[in-house]
Amino acid sequence: MENWSLARVYIVDDNEGAIALLRRLLADYSVEIIGAETDTQKAMEEVIELEPDLLFIDVEMPEMSGLDFCSELQKWVTSEMKVVFYTGYDKYLLDAIRRRAFDYMLKPATKGELAKIMTRYYESRLGNIRRADAQYPLASPIMLVVNAMNEHTALHTDDIAYFRFDSERKLWEVVCNNNVCYTLRHKTTADVILNYSQDFVQIHKRFIVNVQKIEKIQDSLCILRPPLAYVDELRISKNYRHGLMRTFYNM
């Protein structure tokens, strides 16, 4: 497992205090702040050179508005860069949409609003990762975990032992080889999990197992390899037994 910086961020704002606040709030996320500038001309040069993944930009600035900045910037950067406009006024929302803004945030920045934006950003990045996996099937599959503590972790298939469904919270959890458990995103379904890898096989409506981690099948129980050989909750239901056995014996 690895902590993964999912975004390189650049901030443009003529207010140093606003930059400092946004820096503090972004520290809770898996991002690298590659630059921050109050001077729009310097910012333009650096953004073109550095090509950040995510640009936070104020709308009202004395030398050049954030809207004009992004109009000029479109000539030089790829469409992959996401722009978040943030300002003390909501009257610029329509203009921001017309400039293909990824999102819009009112000042002062708050944890709640930033959490919505960053979660949406991570969702979009996850979609890109999955498309890349489909394009390059030999690459190691990656699953993005977003848990309740707003931590974002990249797991590879080999990190994962099994998944279980928490019926009370109605959420899927992933249990790793080291017995660390993460809560998956709310939108994660059994079908989403199964689509990540052919090694993931459903054995029960509450359990999906990484078949590579199975030591043996004993009656209606999956026994995992050490260090999780003690796990005794992986019961196999009749509805899924045939698919499990076919996959297990074709390994």
Secondary structure, 3 states (H helix, E strand, C coil): CEECCCEEEEEECCCHHHHHHHHHHHCCCCEEEEEEECCHHHHHHHHHHHCCCEEEEECCCCCCCHHHHHHHHCCCCCCCCEEEEEECCCCCHHHHHHCCCCEEEECCCCHHHHHHHHHHHHHHHHHHHHHHHHHCCCCCCEEEEECCCCCEEEEEHHHEEEEEEECCCCEEEEEECCCCEEECCCCCCHHHHHHHCCCEEEEECCEEEEHHHEEEEECCEEEECCCCCCCCCCECCHHHHHHHHHHHHCC
